[in-house]
Amino acid sequence: MDVPPQDIITRDNVSVKVNAVIYFRALHPKQAIVEVENYMYATSQLAQTTLRSVLGQVELDDLLSDRERLNTELQTILDKQTDPWGIKISLVEVEHVDLPQEMQRAMAKQAEAEREKRAKIIHADGEFQASQKLADAAEVIARQPVAIQLRYLQTLTEIATEKNSTIIFPLPIELLRHLLGRLGETDKGVGE
């Protein structure tokens, strides 16, 4: 039996339209006819009010993400109430939750903001890890001054394999100072 769309206000005050389907059978048809005048109509009305009641107590996020639990809860409640009529509710399925357009846009914005947040966190974490590795490399270079020369030669090798027509040789200032200092010492030695 289809449960017609019901207007529901969730616990967090969001207005939604929800429809469902219930599967049941009359285990005791005589009892069903004697206990209620029209068990089909009574079951439908009970399903509608139970749907509004149960789903009105949950928040929108739970309604959208925890349907299995809600279906089971609805089935249990309906089965308990229809048992005296000889009716067995075997399954309840919330089929469709119709959200207002404004809520759909708000949820899309929220999801986009969440994705941007995760991307920024991942990017910042990558920057942090890179800075740690650079700091570690700087410590190694500080302990072993020849390491910078090896890195320099390695960089030149990489540039040379790219078949560039122009190669720029950057010289570290410390190297120039060292060379100029040695030249100054030899000039003093020659002049004396």
DRENVEXRO-585977 format. One record per residue (C-alpha): residue number from 1; residue in three letters; x, y, z. Coordinates in steps of 0.2 Angstrom, whole numbers. Layout:
BEGIN
i NUM | aa ALA | c1 X | c2 Y | c3 Z
...
//
This chain:
BEGIN
i 1 | aa MET | c1 0 | c2 0 | c3 0
i 2 | aa ASP | c1 7 | c2 17 | c3 -5
i 3 | aa VAL | c1 6 | c2 30 | c3 9
i 4 | aa PRO | c1 2 | c2 46 | c3 1
i 5 | aa PRO | c1 15 | c2 60 | c3 3
i 6 | aa GLN | c1 14 | c2 68 | c3 20
i 7 | aa ASP | c1 20 | c2 85 | c3 25
i 8 | aa ILE | c1 32 | c2 84 | c3 40
i 9 | aa ILE | c1 42 | c2 96 | c3 50
i 10 | aa THR | c1 58 | c2 88 | c3 56
i 11 | aa ARG | c1 64 | c2 91 | c3 74
i 12 | aa ASP | c1 76 | c2 104 | c3 67
i 13 | aa ASN | c1 61 | c2 113 | c3 59
i 14 | aa VAL | c1 64 | c2 108 | c3 41
i 15 | aa SER | c1 48 | c2 106 | c3 31
i 16 | aa VAL | c1 48 | c2 91 | c3 20
i 17 | aa LYS | c1 36 | c2 80 | c3 10
i 18 | aa VAL | c1 38 | c2 61 | c3 13
i 19 | aa ASN | c1 30 | c2 46 | c3 5
i 20 | aa ALA | c1 32 | c2 28 | c3 9
i 21 | aa VAL | c1 26 | c2 11 | c3 5
i 22 | aa ILE | c1 20 | c2 -3 | c3 17
i 23 | aa TYR | c1 18 | c2 -21 | c3 14
i 24 | aa PHE | c1 6 | c2 -31 | c3 25
i 25 | aa ARG | c1 -5 | c2 -46 | c3 25
i 26 | aa ALA | c1 -21 | c2 -51 | c3 34
i 27 | aa LEU | c1 -16 | c2 -66 | c3 44
i 28 | aa HIS | c1 -33 | c2 -67 | c3 52
i 29 | aa PRO | c1 -46 | c2 -60 | c3 39
i 30 | aa LYS | c1 -61 | c2 -63 | c3 50
i 31 | aa GLN | c1 -53 | c2 -54 | c3 64
i 32 | aa ALA | c1 -47 | c2 -40 | c3 53
i 33 | aa ILE | c1 -65 | c2 -37 | c3 47
i 34 | aa VAL | c1 -73 | c2 -39 | c3 65
i 35 | aa GLU | c1 -60 | c2 -28 | c3 74
i 36 | aa VAL | c1 -61 | c2 -13 | c3 61
i 37 | aa GLU | c1 -74 | c2 -9 | c3 49
i 38 | aa ASN | c1 -61 | c2 -7 | c3 34
i 39 | aa TYR | c1 -44 | c2 -13 | c3 38
i 40 | aa MET | c1 -36 | c2 -7 | c3 22
i 41 | aa TYR | c1 -42 | c2 11 | c3 26
i 42 | aa ALA | c1 -38 | c2 9 | c3 45
i 43 | aa THR | c1 -20 | c2 3 | c3 40
i 44 | aa SER | c1 -17 | c2 17 | c3 28
i 45 | aa GLN | c1 -23 | c2 30 | c3 41
i 46 | aa LEU | c1 -12 | c2 23 | c3 54
i 47 | aa ALA | c1 3 | c2 22 | c3 43
i 48 | aa GLN | c1 1 | c2 41 | c3 38
i 49 | aa THR | c1 -1 | c2 47 | c3 56
i 50 | aa THR | c1 14 | c2 35 | c3 62
i 51 | aa LEU | c1 25 | c2 42 | c3 48
i 52 | aa ARG | c1 21 | c2 60 | c3 53
i 53 | aa SER | c1 24 | c2 56 | c3 71
i 54 | aa VAL | c1 40 | c2 46 | c3 70
i 55 | aa LEU | c1 49 | c2 57 | c3 56
i 56 | aa GLY | c1 44 | c2 73 | c3 65
i 57 | aa GLN | c1 55 | c2 67 | c3 79
i 58 | aa VAL | c1 71 | c2 66 | c3 69
i 59 | aa GLU | c1 82 | c2 78 | c3 62
i 60 | aa LEU | c1 84 | c2 80 | c3 43
i 61 | aa ASP | c1 101 | c2 73 | c3 42
i 62 | aa ASP | c1 95 | c2 57 | c3 51
i 63 | aa LEU | c1 80 | c2 56 | c3 39
i 64 | aa LEU | c1 91 | c2 57 | c3 24
i 65 | aa SER | c1 105 | c2 45 | c3 31
i 66 | aa ASP | c1 97 | c2 33 | c3 43
i 67 | aa ARG | c1 82 | c2 27 | c3 33
i 68 | aa GLU | c1 85 | c2 9 | c3 38
i 69 | aa ARG | c1 83 | c2 12 | c3 56
i 70 | aa LEU | c1 68 | c2 23 | c3 53
i 71 | aa ASN | c1 60 | c2 10 | c3 42
i 72 | aa THR | c1 62 | c2 -4 | c3 56
i 73 | aa GLU | c1 55 | c2 8 | c3 69
i 74 | aa LEU | c1 40 | c2 12 | c3 58
i 75 | aa GLN | c1 37 | c2 -6 | c3 55
i 76 | aa THR | c1 39 | c2 -11 | c3 73
i 77 | aa ILE | c1 26 | c2 3 | c3 78
i 78 | aa LEU | c1 14 | c2 -1 | c3 65
i 79 | aa ASP | c1 15 | c2 -20 | c3 67
i 80 | aa LYS | c1 12 | c2 -18 | c3 86
i 81 | aa GLN | c1 -4 | c2 -7 | c3 83
i 82 | aa THR | c1 -11 | c2 -18 | c3 69
i 83 | aa ASP | c1 -8 | c2 -35 | c3 78
i 84 | aa PRO | c1 -25 | c2 -34 | c3 87
i 85 | aa TRP | c1 -33 | c2 -32 | c3 70
i 86 | aa GLY | c1 -25 | c2 -48 | c3 63
i 87 | aa ILE | c1 -14 | c2 -38 | c3 52
i 88 | aa LYS | c1 5 | c2 -42 | c3 50
i 89 | aa ILE | c1 16 | c2 -27 | c3 44
i 90 | aa SER | c1 30 | c2 -36 | c3 35
i 91 | aa LEU | c1 40 | c2 -21 | c3 28
i 92 | aa VAL | c1 39 | c2 -2 | c3 28
i 93 | aa GLU | c1 50 | c2 8 | c3 16
i 94 | aa VAL | c1 52 | c2 27 | c3 16
i 95 | aa GLU | c1 52 | c2 30 | c3 -3
i 96 | aa HIS | c1 55 | c2 48 | c3 -6
i 97 | aa VAL | c1 60 | c2 64 | c3 4
i 98 | aa ASP | c1 55 | c2 79 | c3 -6
i 99 | aa LEU | c1 66 | c2 94 | c3 0
i 100 | aa PRO | c1 62 | c2 112 | c3 -3
i 101 | aa GLN | c1 73 | c2 121 | c3 -17
i 102 | aa GLU | c1 80 | c2 133 | c3 -4
i 103 | aa MET | c1 85 | c2 118 | c3 7
i 104 | aa GLN | c1 93 | c2 109 | c3 -8
i 105 | aa ARG | c1 103 | c2 124 | c3 -12
i 106 | aa ALA | c1 109 | c2 126 | c3 6
i 107 | aa MET | c1 114 | c2 108 | c3 7
i 108 | aa ALA | c1 124 | c2 110 | c3 -9
i 109 | aa LYS | c1 133 | c2 125 | c3 -2
i 110 | aa GLN | c1 136 | c2 116 | c3 14
i 111 | aa ALA | c1 144 | c2 101 | c3 5
i 112 | aa GLU | c1 154 | c2 113 | c3 -6
i 113 | aa ALA | c1 161 | c2 122 | c3 9
i 114 | aa GLU | c1 165 | c2 106 | c3 17
i 115 | aa ARG | c1 175 | c2 100 | c3 2
i 116 | aa GLU | c1 184 | c2 117 | c3 1
i 117 | aa LYS | c1 188 | c2 115 | c3 19
i 118 | aa ARG | c1 195 | c2 97 | c3 17
i 119 | aa ALA | c1 205 | c2 103 | c3 2
i 120 | aa LYS | c1 213 | c2 118 | c3 12
i 121 | aa ILE | c1 217 | c2 106 | c3 26
i 122 | aa ILE | c1 225 | c2 94 | c3 14
i 123 | aa HIS | c1 235 | c2 108 | c3 6
i 124 | aa ALA | c1 240 | c2 115 | c3 22
i 125 | aa ASP | c1 246 | c2 98 | c3 28
i 126 | aa GLY | c1 256 | c2 96 | c3 12
i 127 | aa GLU | c1 264 | c2 113 | c3 15
i 128 | aa PHE | c1 268 | c2 109 | c3 33
i 129 | aa GLN | c1 276 | c2 92 | c3 28
i 130 | aa ALA | c1 286 | c2 100 | c3 14
i 131 | aa SER | c1 293 | c2 114 | c3 26
i 132 | aa GLN | c1 298 | c2 100 | c3 38
i 133 | aa LYS | c1 307 | c2 91 | c3 24
i 134 | aa LEU | c1 316 | c2 107 | c3 19
i 135 | aa ALA | c1 321 | c2 111 | c3 37
i 136 | aa ASP | c1 328 | c2 93 | c3 38
i 137 | aa ALA | c1 337 | c2 96 | c3 22
i 138 | aa ALA | c1 344 | c2 112 | c3 28
i 139 | aa GLU | c1 350 | c2 104 | c3 44
i 140 | aa VAL | c1 360 | c2 91 | c3 34
i 141 | aa ILE | c1 367 | c2 104 | c3 23
i 142 | aa ALA | c1 372 | c2 114 | c3 38
i 143 | aa ARG | c1 382 | c2 99 | c3 45
i 144 | aa GLN | c1 389 | c2 94 | c3 29
i 145 | aa PRO | c1 394 | c2 110 | c3 18
i 146 | aa VAL | c1 399 | c2 99 | c3 4
i 147 | aa ALA | c1 381 | c2 93 | c3 2
i 148 | aa ILE | c1 376 | c2 110 | c3 -6
i 149 | aa GLN | c1 389 | c2 108 | c3 -19
i 150 | aa LEU | c1 383 | c2 90 | c3 -23
i 151 | aa ARG | c1 365 | c2 96 | c3 -24
i 152 | aa TYR | c1 371 | c2 110 | c3 -35
i 153 | aa LEU | c1 380 | c2 98 | c3 -47
i 154 | aa GLN | c1 365 | c2 87 | c3 -47
i 155 | aa THR | c1 354 | c2 102 | c3 -52
i 156 | aa LEU | c1 366 | c2 106 | c3 -66
i 157 | aa THR | c1 365 | c2 88 | c3 -72
i 158 | aa GLU | c1 346 | c2 88 | c3 -73
i 159 | aa ILE | c1 346 | c2 105 | c3 -82
i 160 | aa ALA | c1 359 | c2 98 | c3 -95
i 161 | aa THR | c1 348 | c2 83 | c3 -99
i 162 | aa GLU | c1 333 | c2 94 | c3 -104
i 163 | aa LYS | c1 343 | c2 100 | c3 -119
i 164 | aa ASN | c1 341 | c2 118 | c3 -116
i 165 | aa SER | c1 350 | c2 131 | c3 -127
i 166 | aa THR | c1 355 | c2 142 | c3 -112
i 167 | aa ILE | c1 361 | c2 136 | c3 -95
i 168 | aa ILE | c1 362 | c2 149 | c3 -81
i 169 | aa PHE | c1 375 | c2 145 | c3 -68
i 170 | aa PRO | c1 370 | c2 152 | c3 -51
i 171 | aa LEU | c1 384 | c2 154 | c3 -39
i 172 | aa PRO | c1 381 | c2 154 | c3 -21
i 173 | aa ILE | c1 387 | c2 170 | c3 -13
i 174 | aa GLU | c1 397 | c2 160 | c3 0
i 175 | aa LEU | c1 407 | c2 152 | c3 -14
i 176 | aa LEU | c1 411 | c2 169 | c3 -21
i 177 | aa ARG | c1 416 | c2 176 | c3 -4
i 178 | aa HIS | c1 427 | c2 161 | c3 -2
i 179 | aa LEU | c1 435 | c2 163 | c3 -19
i 180 | aa LEU | c1 437 | c2 182 | c3 -17
i 181 | aa GLY | c1 445 | c2 179 | c3 0
i 182 | aa ARG | c1 457 | c2 167 | c3 -7
i 183 | aa LEU | c1 462 | c2 179 | c3 -21
i 184 | aa GLY | c1 464 | c2 193 | c3 -9
i 185 | aa GLU | c1 476 | c2 182 | c3 1
i 186 | aa THR | c1 486 | c2 177 | c3 -14
i 187 | aa ASP | c1 487 | c2 196 | c3 -19
i 188 | aa LYS | c1 494 | c2 200 | c3 -2
i 189 | aa GLY | c1 507 | c2 186 | c3 -3
i 190 | aa VAL | c1 513 | c2 192 | c3 -20
i 191 | aa GLY | c1 514 | c2 210 | c3 -15
i 192 | aa GLU | c1 525 | c2 206 | c3 0
//
